[in-house]
Amino acid sequence: QISRFPKMSRVKTVNPNADVIGKNHALSMNIQAARGLMNVVKSNLGPTGTMKMLVGGAGQIKITKDGKVLLDEMQLQHPTASLIARTATAQDDITGDGTTSNVLFTGELLKQAALHLAESLHPRVIVEGFEKARDHCMKFVDEFKVPISEGKCDNDLLTSVARTSLRTKVHQKLADHLADIVVRSIKCIQKPGELIDLHMVEMMHMVHKSAMDTRYIDGLVLDHGARHPNMAKRSTDCFIFILNVSLEYEKSEVNAGFFYSNAEEREKQVKAERKFTDDKVKKVIAFKNKVCGNTDKGFILINQKGIDPLSLDLLQKAGIVGIRRGKRRNMERLSLACGGYAVNSVEDLDEKCLGHADLVYEHVLGEDKFTFIEGCKNASSCTILMNGPNDHTIRQIKDALRDGLRAVRNVIEDGAIIPGAGAFEIAAHNHLMAYKKTLKGRVKLGVDAFAKALLVLPKTLASNSGLDVQQAIIALMEQAHSSGKPKVGLDIVTGKALLPANEGIWDNVRVKRQLLHLGSLVAMKLLLVDEVVRAGRKFNKGPSDPNAPLNM
């Protein structure tokens, strides 16, 4: 039987409103998008990278060089660029760093692949080479990393790691100041044999002074103060009493009517209702007198529920500082910072429930009150108080501190570090070039492209530092090939080789692993895309007229 449509080789059923991008154009579109995004974030890499100013629709300003913040805030319309951006921010969510590096590496892999695709090499061959190179690089990470035992994880090493991470986010002087704060915070919340919970570091901000006034507090800062004007504004050697009991007059939950025949009966009824709350307050006062005696020790009551004005007055006369309606997250941290535990009843109070702080004082900033609880011994929770002249400075410090805390945590959990300043990329490139000689066939081309793509990071570091890129890379290669094969990185000041270990430039092992894995994964997926179908308005949506039937 002869077909009625001899010339129709295949039939496509596509929404008539859809755009179809063919094989050659799809690949070039993906490569162009990756290179375009790479060029946007390229200038932000490293300590000498420039900054971007992001302006919101309402005129709000954000000045940053943090890759994650940039990719989150930028409105990317292109689907491929959006995919690469989401993958890079996923790396930041997992490891806390490496967002810009990820975008650069993905873009450079596709750029190198494009050179071979122009010579009619099939994408599948390049992908096979990428896979072999990636697996080989993953093994090389284990050879190249520097293991650190638990005893050798000292403050100097952790400060170097924090400094390396922070200097790529903020200027050098502020980075060095924040690095010390980050290490002290991690040391405070670290418990032997347990994972580090960064939620135990409270971040508070006050819009005044300068960024250099950001400080570490071995305790807690509450964003509210005492509600009675005569309560002590500053107390030393304090007991901290954490309470979860209502100290205010409460109406009965059941609707009830009370009848009285004269004024005396009404007075008795009011006193009886008030007595229920006053008895609880008197028990707290008796507990304070029992604990403090005749000493000048302070007694701070922090209640999660309310304290009414009459109760506040009774507490003030007894020399107790009462703070009401404490936030739940602060109540949990208070017991970790000051010791003791939260009490849910004022019956049979025990001294063991009390925490201790050397100093408690109130700070008023404009209309806001802050209560500082400092000098907590054996604290397992702490506070970083961020200061800055405006909101965008504080946001920048907050983003930098977040990355710094995670960089230090990664080192402790990995038990290893890896030399920075482009040292790993140079060594991995040389290692892959040696590995390429052991392979046969066209797969070599994929490995070669992967090795060259790794060099994008040291090249960009050199470019952003105003150095001659070719000269700097050649100098690094020559040093890396010299006897002993030292782990050399790029000196961004002189453009010559340096030993990162001597300068204290260290990267996280898990950041490098994720970079190699996610960067190559996205590049390989995009290389294998040979057609893009952009759906029209009717695709997978209901009709414009809500009463019209759906076309199934």
BELTADA-V556758 format. One record per residue. RES is the residue in one letter. PSI is psi in whole degrees, 0 to 359 (NA if undefined). OMEGA is omega in whole degrees, 0 to 359 (none if undefined). Layout:
res->RES psi->PSI omega->OMEGA
res->RES psi->PSI omega->OMEGA
This chain:
res->Q psi->129 omega->182
res->I psi->132 omega->179
res->S psi->143 omega->178
res->R psi->341 omega->180
res->F psi->73 omega->185
res->P psi->332 omega->185
res->K psi->350 omega->182
res->M psi->102 omega->184
res->S psi->325 omega->178
res->R psi->157 omega->181
res->V psi->130 omega->178
res->K psi->130 omega->175
res->T psi->98 omega->182
res->V psi->145 omega->175
res->N psi->129 omega->182
res->P psi->339 omega->179
res->N psi->0 omega->185
res->A psi->149 omega->174
res->D psi->132 omega->178
res->V psi->124 omega->177
res->I psi->123 omega->187
res->G psi->183 omega->190
res->K psi->301 omega->185
res->N psi->319 omega->182
res->H psi->324 omega->181
res->A psi->314 omega->182
res->L psi->315 omega->181
res->S psi->327 omega->177
res->M psi->314 omega->180
res->N psi->318 omega->181
res->I psi->318 omega->180
res->Q psi->321 omega->180
res->A psi->317 omega->180
res->A psi->318 omega->180
res->R psi->324 omega->179
res->G psi->314 omega->179
res->L psi->323 omega->179
res->M psi->317 omega->181
res->N psi->332 omega->179
res->V psi->313 omega->186
res->V psi->354 omega->186
res->K psi->318 omega->186
res->S psi->354 omega->182
res->N psi->351 omega->188
res->L psi->138 omega->171
res->G psi->173 omega->182
res->P psi->334 omega->182
res->T psi->10 omega->180
res->G psi->155 omega->179
res->T psi->175 omega->182
res->M psi->162 omega->175
res->K psi->141 omega->174
res->M psi->120 omega->179
res->L psi->128 omega->180
res->V psi->122 omega->181
res->G psi->175 omega->181
res->G psi->329 omega->181
res->A psi->9 omega->178
res->G psi->4 omega->179
res->Q psi->142 omega->187
res->I psi->141 omega->174
res->K psi->118 omega->178
res->I psi->119 omega->186
res->T psi->160 omega->169
res->K psi->10 omega->178
res->D psi->121 omega->184
res->G psi->319 omega->182
res->K psi->315 omega->180
res->V psi->317 omega->180
res->L psi->310 omega->184
res->L psi->329 omega->177
res->D psi->320 omega->187
res->E psi->330 omega->181
res->M psi->140 omega->178
res->Q psi->100 omega->183
res->L psi->119 omega->181
res->Q psi->329 omega->185
res->H psi->129 omega->184
res->P psi->321 omega->181
res->T psi->315 omega->178
res->A psi->321 omega->179
res->S psi->321 omega->178
res->L psi->314 omega->180
res->I psi->319 omega->180
res->A psi->318 omega->180
res->R psi->323 omega->179
res->T psi->318 omega->181
res->A psi->319 omega->179
res->T psi->333 omega->174
res->A psi->322 omega->177
res->Q psi->318 omega->179
res->D psi->321 omega->179
res->D psi->326 omega->182
res->I psi->315 omega->190
res->T psi->343 omega->179
res->G psi->2 omega->181
res->D psi->174 omega->174
res->G psi->14 omega->182
res->T psi->309 omega->181
res->T psi->318 omega->179
res->S psi->321 omega->181
res->N psi->315 omega->180
res->V psi->317 omega->180
res->L psi->316 omega->183
res->F psi->316 omega->178
res->T psi->313 omega->181
res->G psi->320 omega->181
res->E psi->325 omega->176
res->L psi->315 omega->180
res->L psi->326 omega->178
res->K psi->316 omega->179
res->Q psi->322 omega->179
res->A psi->324 omega->182
res->A psi->327 omega->179
res->L psi->320 omega->179
res->H psi->326 omega->179
res->L psi->329 omega->178
res->A psi->338 omega->178
res->E psi->23 omega->175
res->S psi->26 omega->173
res->L psi->138 omega->183
res->H psi->138 omega->180
res->P psi->326 omega->182
res->R psi->324 omega->180
res->V psi->317 omega->179
res->I psi->318 omega->181
res->V psi->319 omega->178
res->E psi->318 omega->177
res->G psi->319 omega->178
res->F psi->317 omega->182
res->E psi->315 omega->179
res->K psi->316 omega->181
res->A psi->319 omega->181
res->R psi->314 omega->180
res->D psi->321 omega->180
res->H psi->322 omega->179
res->C psi->323 omega->179
res->M psi->319 omega->177
res->K psi->324 omega->182
res->F psi->331 omega->177
res->V psi->317 omega->180
res->D psi->327 omega->178
res->E psi->324 omega->189
res->F psi->334 omega->185
res->K psi->160 omega->180
res->V psi->108 omega->181
res->P psi->146 omega->175
res->I psi->130 omega->178
res->S psi->165 omega->184
res->E psi->325 omega->181
res->G psi->331 omega->184
res->K psi->358 omega->182
res->C psi->68 omega->186
res->D psi->175 omega->184
res->N psi->323 omega->182
res->D psi->317 omega->180
res->L psi->314 omega->181
res->L psi->324 omega->178
res->T psi->322 omega->178
res->S psi->318 omega->179
res->V psi->314 omega->180
res->A psi->319 omega->181
res->R psi->318 omega->180
res->T psi->317 omega->181
res->S psi->315 omega->187
res->L psi->329 omega->182
res->R psi->341 omega->176
res->T psi->354 omega->183
res->K psi->320 omega->183
res->V psi->172 omega->183
res->H psi->160 omega->194
res->Q psi->315 omega->184
res->K psi->315 omega->179
res->L psi->321 omega->180
res->A psi->316 omega->180
res->D psi->324 omega->178
res->H psi->316 omega->181
res->L psi->330 omega->182
res->A psi->318 omega->179
res->D psi->320 omega->179
res->I psi->317 omega->181
res->V psi->314 omega->182
res->V psi->318 omega->179
res->R psi->323 omega->180
res->S psi->315 omega->181
res->I psi->318 omega->179
res->K psi->327 omega->180
res->C psi->315 omega->187
res->I psi->353 omega->182
res->Q psi->130 omega->176
res->K psi->135 omega->182
res->P psi->132 omega->176
res->G psi->7 omega->180
res->E psi->153 omega->176
res->L psi->148 omega->182
res->I psi->123 omega->179
res->D psi->106 omega->183
res->L psi->348 omega->176
res->H psi->345 omega->178
res->M psi->354 omega->174
res->V psi->110 omega->179
res->E psi->134 omega->178
res->M psi->114 omega->178
res->M psi->152 omega->178
res->H psi->147 omega->176
res->M psi->124 omega->184
res->V psi->80 omega->172
res->H psi->170 omega->183
res->K psi->202 omega->182
res->S psi->171 omega->181
res->A psi->330 omega->181
res->M psi->349 omega->178
res->D psi->3 omega->173
res->T psi->133 omega->184
res->R psi->163 omega->178
res->Y psi->135 omega->179
res->I psi->123 omega->181
res->D psi->64 omega->180
res->G psi->225 omega->185
res->L psi->151 omega->173
res->V psi->121 omega->178
res->L psi->140 omega->183
res->D psi->34 omega->172
res->H psi->165 omega->184
res->G psi->188 omega->178
res->A psi->146 omega->186
res->R psi->355 omega->180
res->H psi->129 omega->186
res->P psi->337 omega->184
res->N psi->1 omega->179
res->M psi->151 omega->183
res->A psi->132 omega->179
res->K psi->343 omega->182
res->R psi->125 omega->180
res->S psi->142 omega->178
res->T psi->156 omega->179
res->D psi->64 omega->191
res->C psi->146 omega->165
res->F psi->136 omega->178
res->I psi->117 omega->181
res->F psi->111 omega->183
res->I psi->118 omega->188
res->L psi->148 omega->177
res->N psi->52 omega->183
res->V psi->136 omega->180
res->S psi->126 omega->178
res->L psi->45 omega->178
res->E psi->156 omega->181
res->Y psi->131 omega->181
res->E psi->138 omega->175
res->K psi->155 omega->179
res->S psi->144 omega->182
res->E psi->335 omega->179
res->V psi->135 omega->177
res->N psi->116 omega->182
res->A psi->149 omega->177
res->G psi->135 omega->179
res->F psi->130 omega->183
res->F psi->139 omega->178
res->Y psi->153 omega->186
res->S psi->343 omega->178
res->N psi->175 omega->185
res->A psi->326 omega->181
res->E psi->317 omega->180
res->E psi->322 omega->180
res->R psi->319 omega->178
res->E psi->317 omega->179
res->K psi->318 omega->181
res->Q psi->317 omega->179
res->V psi->316 omega->180
res->K psi->320 omega->181
res->A psi->319 omega->178
res->E psi->319 omega->182
res->R psi->328 omega->185
res->K psi->326 omega->182
res->F psi->316 omega->179
res->T psi->317 omega->183
res->D psi->325 omega->179
res->D psi->320 omega->179
res->K psi->318 omega->180
res->V psi->318 omega->181
res->K psi->327 omega->177
res->K psi->322 omega->177
res->V psi->318 omega->180
res->I psi->318 omega->178
res->A psi->321 omega->179
res->F psi->319 omega->179
res->K psi->315 omega->180
res->N psi->324 omega->179
res->K psi->319 omega->184
res->V psi->313 omega->186
res->C psi->330 omega->182
res->G psi->225 omega->181
res->N psi->11 omega->182
res->T psi->170 omega->179
res->D psi->15 omega->182
res->K psi->142 omega->179
res->G psi->156 omega->178
res->F psi->112 omega->184
res->I psi->119 omega->177
res->L psi->119 omega->177
res->I psi->112 omega->187
res->N psi->135 omega->179
res->Q psi->332 omega->179
res->K psi->191 omega->188
res->G psi->160 omega->172
res->I psi->121 omega->184
res->D psi->167 omega->185
res->P psi->320 omega->181
res->L psi->319 omega->178
res->S psi->319 omega->178
res->L psi->321 omega->181
res->D psi->319 omega->178
res->L psi->317 omega->180
res->L psi->319 omega->181
res->Q psi->320 omega->180
res->K psi->333 omega->179
res->A psi->1 omega->178
res->G psi->25 omega->180
res->I psi->135 omega->174
res->V psi->116 omega->182
res->G psi->124 omega->177
res->I psi->123 omega->185
res->R psi->164 omega->177
res->R psi->51 omega->174
res->G psi->143 omega->180
res->K psi->148 omega->186
res->R psi->320 omega->181
res->R psi->326 omega->177
res->N psi->325 omega->180
res->M psi->322 omega->179
res->E psi->320 omega->182
res->R psi->330 omega->182
res->L psi->314 omega->181
res->S psi->328 omega->178
res->L psi->326 omega->182
res->A psi->313 omega->188
res->C psi->346 omega->187
res->G psi->181 omega->182
res->G psi->192 omega->179
res->Y psi->162 omega->180
res->A psi->139 omega->182
res->V psi->134 omega->182
res->N psi->1 omega->179
res->S psi->147 omega->180
res->V psi->7 omega->177
res->E psi->141 omega->174
res->D psi->56 omega->181
res->L psi->139 omega->183
res->D psi->146 omega->181
res->E psi->336 omega->182
res->K psi->340 omega->182
res->C psi->351 omega->184
res->L psi->141 omega->170
res->G psi->181 omega->181
res->H psi->143 omega->175
res->A psi->144 omega->180
res->D psi->327 omega->187
res->L psi->132 omega->174
res->V psi->123 omega->179
res->Y psi->162 omega->183
res->E psi->137 omega->178
res->H psi->127 omega->181
res->V psi->126 omega->179
res->L psi->103 omega->185
res->G psi->237 omega->178
res->E psi->357 omega->183
res->D psi->144 omega->175
res->K psi->140 omega->177
res->F psi->136 omega->176
res->T psi->120 omega->180
res->F psi->126 omega->176
res->I psi->105 omega->188
res->E psi->164 omega->175
res->G psi->43 omega->179
res->C psi->127 omega->180
res->K psi->143 omega->178
res->N psi->39 omega->181
res->A psi->143 omega->174
res->S psi->18 omega->173
res->S psi->147 omega->184
res->C psi->178 omega->183
res->T psi->140 omega->169
res->I psi->117 omega->180
res->L psi->111 omega->182
res->M psi->128 omega->176
res->N psi->149 omega->178
res->G psi->155 omega->184
res->P psi->340 omega->182
res->N psi->173 omega->187
res->D psi->320 omega->186
res->H psi->333 omega->174
res->T psi->317 omega->180
res->I psi->321 omega->178
res->R psi->320 omega->180
res->Q psi->317 omega->178
res->I psi->319 omega->181
res->K psi->316 omega->178
res->D psi->319 omega->181
res->A psi->316 omega->180
res->L psi->322 omega->179
res->R psi->314 omega->180
res->D psi->321 omega->180
res->G psi->317 omega->179
res->L psi->319 omega->182
res->R psi->328 omega->178
res->A psi->317 omega->180
res->V psi->320 omega->178
res->R psi->319 omega->180
res->N psi->319 omega->181
res->V psi->315 omega->182
res->I psi->320 omega->182
res->E psi->326 omega->179
res->D psi->328 omega->185
res->G psi->23 omega->180
res->A psi->159 omega->176
res->I psi->167 omega->182
res->I psi->135 omega->181
res->P psi->138 omega->182
res->G psi->209 omega->180
res->A psi->30 omega->178
res->G psi->7 omega->183
res->A psi->317 omega->182
res->F psi->318 omega->183
res->E psi->319 omega->179
res->I psi->313 omega->181
res->A psi->319 omega->180
res->A psi->322 omega->177
res->H psi->312 omega->180
res->N psi->322 omega->181
res->H psi->319 omega->180
res->L psi->326 omega->178
res->M psi->324 omega->176
res->A psi->321 omega->180
res->Y psi->325 omega->181
res->K psi->326 omega->181
res->K psi->339 omega->181
res->T psi->351 omega->183
res->L psi->161 omega->178
res->K psi->151 omega->175
res->G psi->190 omega->188
res->R psi->347 omega->180
res->V psi->338 omega->177
res->K psi->324 omega->184
res->L psi->321 omega->178
res->G psi->318 omega->179
res->V psi->319 omega->179
res->D psi->317 omega->180
res->A psi->320 omega->180
res->F psi->317 omega->180
res->A psi->317 omega->180
res->K psi->326 omega->180
res->A psi->328 omega->179
res->L psi->330 omega->183
res->L psi->354 omega->182
res->V psi->328 omega->183
res->L psi->307 omega->176
res->P psi->327 omega->178
res->K psi->316 omega->180
res->T psi->321 omega->177
res->L psi->316 omega->180
res->A psi->317 omega->181
res->S psi->316 omega->181
res->N psi->341 omega->180
res->S psi->2 omega->179
res->G psi->26 omega->181
res->L psi->165 omega->172
res->D psi->112 omega->189
res->V psi->310 omega->184
res->Q psi->317 omega->181
res->Q psi->317 omega->181
res->A psi->316 omega->182
res->I psi->319 omega->179
res->I psi->318 omega->178
res->A psi->320 omega->179
res->L psi->316 omega->180
res->M psi->316 omega->181
res->E psi->317 omega->179
res->Q psi->319 omega->181
res->A psi->332 omega->180
res->H psi->352 omega->183
res->S psi->172 omega->185
res->S psi->140 omega->181
res->G psi->348 omega->180
res->K psi->66 omega->182
res->P psi->155 omega->178
res->K psi->87 omega->186
res->V psi->145 omega->176
res->G psi->183 omega->185
res->L psi->128 omega->172
res->D psi->111 omega->187
res->I psi->353 omega->179
res->V psi->311 omega->184
res->T psi->338 omega->184
res->G psi->4 omega->179
res->K psi->178 omega->180
res->A psi->147 omega->173
res->L psi->165 omega->176
res->L psi->109 omega->183
res->P psi->327 omega->181
res->A psi->323 omega->180
res->N psi->330 omega->182
res->E psi->355 omega->181
res->G psi->36 omega->178
res->I psi->106 omega->185
res->W psi->142 omega->175
res->D psi->167 omega->176
res->N psi->141 omega->178
res->V psi->316 omega->184
res->R psi->334 omega->176
res->V psi->317 omega->179
res->K psi->320 omega->179
res->R psi->312 omega->180
res->Q psi->323 omega->179
res->L psi->311 omega->181
res->L psi->321 omega->185
res->H psi->304 omega->185
res->L psi->319 omega->181
res->G psi->314 omega->181
res->S psi->327 omega->182
res->L psi->313 omega->181
res->V psi->318 omega->180
res->A psi->317 omega->181
res->M psi->319 omega->179
res->K psi->317 omega->182
res->L psi->327 omega->179
res->L psi->332 omega->183
res->L psi->3 omega->176
res->V psi->122 omega->181
res->D psi->0 omega->179
res->E psi->137 omega->178
res->V psi->125 omega->178
res->V psi->114 omega->177
res->R psi->116 omega->188
res->A psi->152 omega->178
res->G psi->190 omega->184
res->R psi->326 omega->185
res->K psi->349 omega->187
res->F psi->117 omega->174
res->N psi->24 omega->179
res->K psi->161 omega->178
res->G psi->172 omega->180
res->P psi->157 omega->179
res->S psi->325 omega->176
res->D psi->117 omega->184
res->P psi->339 omega->181
res->N psi->350 omega->182
res->A psi->147 omega->180
res->P psi->151 omega->178
res->L psi->138 omega->176
res->N psi->102 omega->182
res->M psi->NA omega->none
